[in-house]
Amino acid sequence: MKINFSAALAALCALGVSDAKGENDRSAERMATRVCAMCHGPDGDSISPTFPRLAGQSAQYVEAQLKSFRDRTRADPPAMAYMWGMAAQLDDATIKGLATFYASREAQAVSHRPSPALELGKEIYERGLPANGVPPCGSCHGAAARGNATVPRLAGQHPEYLFKQLAFFKAKLRGNDPVMAAVCAEMTDEQMRTVAAYASSRQAK
């Protein structure tokens, strides 16, 4: 999926980012539906696994990640390619408004057929990998994978996107979460792929 980021940045500036300081949520909604929608969809329900689904994501998590993009502490390749430039245009009030907007959207369910891979993913998600020192994913992300505060929601996310992020943590390309980097260092690609599939398949609501 090709995105014209020069046009997106121009649109972002045209909306008047400075006006977002202290204004109501309508400004953030306009930005989300006119600019961010180019990648994430009008309600944060992206159709491409290149771009994460933001609908129903924790406001605290979205806010933290946007600030991490802005200060360039989240440095995985897609962050550098897409989000560093976009987030550089955002002030704190705008970031908070966008986070609130996406948290208010309804997350969509992702359906998966039963498979041995999903069963393996469920085992890792619920019990971890004790021999490798990997804790259960559900201990932080919750049994339904809905996340909490700055711990992201995984339910309803693109499984391909989740796997890619786990791979970035393992390769130390995403350095804004040392806990996840340590966890993923002890997992194989197959284990990460199966747990990503299981987590994304949890009930969205």
N, C-alpha and C positions, 0 to 999 in steps of 0.2 A: 504494500500500500504506500503510494508516494504522497507526501505532504509538502506543500509549498510553505516552508517555514518563514520565508521572508514576508509572504503575504499574511501569515498568521501573526507575526510580530507587528506588522503595520496595523492590522486590525486591532490588536491589543492596545497599541498606542492611541488609535483613533477613539477607543472607548473612554479614554481619559483615566488612566490608572490613578493619577493624583486625586481625582474626585472620589475615589473609593475610601479615602481616609475618613473613618467615622460615619460613613453614610449607611443607609439601610441596605438590606440584602438584595434589593432589586438590581443594583449595580453588579454584584457578583453573579446573579442569575443571568444577566445579559452577557457577561463575559463567558460564563460556562456554556451557554447555548449558542453563542456566535463565534467564539474563538476556540475554547477547549474542545468543543463538539467536533472539530475537524478530525481529531484523533479518538477522543473518548466517547463520542456519541452525544446527542442532545440531553440525555438524562444520565450520562455516565455509564451507559451500558454498551461499551464498544463491541464491535463485531469482529475486530481483528485481534488475534492474540499478541500482536506486537505491542498493543497498548492496553494497559490494565483496565478492568471494569472498576469504576469508582462508586457506582451507585450502592448505597447502604454501607459504605466504608466508614469506619470511625472518624469523626471530625478531628479528634486529636492526632490520629495517625496521618491523615491527609495534610493537616497543618504542619506537622513535624517533617514530612517528606518534602513538601514545597519549600520549606525553609532550608532543608538539607540540599535541595537542588540549587537554591539561590546562593548559598554560601559554598557550594561545590564540595561538600563533604560526602555526598553520595555521588560516586564517580564511576559507576558501571557504564559500559559503552552506550546504551540507549539514553542514559541520563545526560551524558555529554553531548550526544547527537541531537536530542530533542528538547530536554527540559532545562538545561543550564541557561540557554538563551531566553526561553519563555519565562522562567522564574525570575530572571534578573530584572524583569519589568514590574515585579509585584512588590507592593509594600505589605506590612503586617496586617493592616485592616482588610486588604483585598484577599490575602491568603486565608484569613479567618472566615471571610464571607464565602469563599469557594469551598472551604472545608465544611461549613455548615450546610451549604447547598447540596453537596454530594451525600452527606450523611442523611439528608432528608429524603433522598430518592429511594425507590424500592429496588432492592437487589433481586436479581432473577436467578432461578434455579438452573443448574447444569445437570442434565441427565446422563447417566452412564449405564451401560449394560453390565450385569454382574460378570466378573472375570477373575482369574487367579491373580492378576496384577492388582486389582482393587482389594482383594483379600490381603495381599501382602502389604499394601499401603495402609489398610485399616490396622493391621497388626503393629506397624511402626507408629502410626498416628496415636494409637491408644496405649501401647506398651513401650514404645521406644526400642532401642537396641542396647539392652543392658551391658552386653559384652563389650560394646564399643564406647560406652559412656554417653550414649545418645538418649536424652529424656523423651518421654511421650510428647508429641506435638500438642496434644490436647491440654497438657498441663499449663500452657501459656495461651494457646489460641482458643481453648474451650472445646467441650465435647462436640458442639455443633459447628465448630470452626468459625464462629462469628467474631472472634477477637475481643479485645477489651482495651479501651483508651489507646495507648500508643502501640499496642500489639494488633497487627492488622487482621482484618476479616479475610478468610481464605475461601469460605463457602461462596459458590457462584462465580469465582474467578476463573479465567482461562487456565486450564491445567498446563498448557504450553508456557504460559507466562510464569506460573509458579515454578515450574521446573527450571526455567531460564534464570530466575532470581536465585534459586538454590545453587545453581551452577556458578553464578557470579560470586556468591558468598564463599563457596568452596575454593574458587580460584583467587580469592582475595581481591576481586575487582570491585566489589561493593563493600566499602569499608565503614559504613555508618551503623553497623550493628555487630559488634565483636562476639556477642553470644551466638548469633546465627552462623557466623564464620567458623566458630569453634565446633558447633554442632555438625555443620555440613562437611567439615574436614574429615569426619569419621564415617561418612556415608558414601556408598557407591552411586554411580549415575542411575543404575536400575532402581535402587532404593529411593533415591530422590524423585525419580520419575513416577514411581508407583504411589508414593505418599502425596505427591502433588495431585495426581488423578483422584485419589480418595478425598483429600481435603476439599478440592473444588466441587466434588459431588455431594457434599453435605447439604442438608436442607437450607435453602437460602433465607427463609423467613425465621 
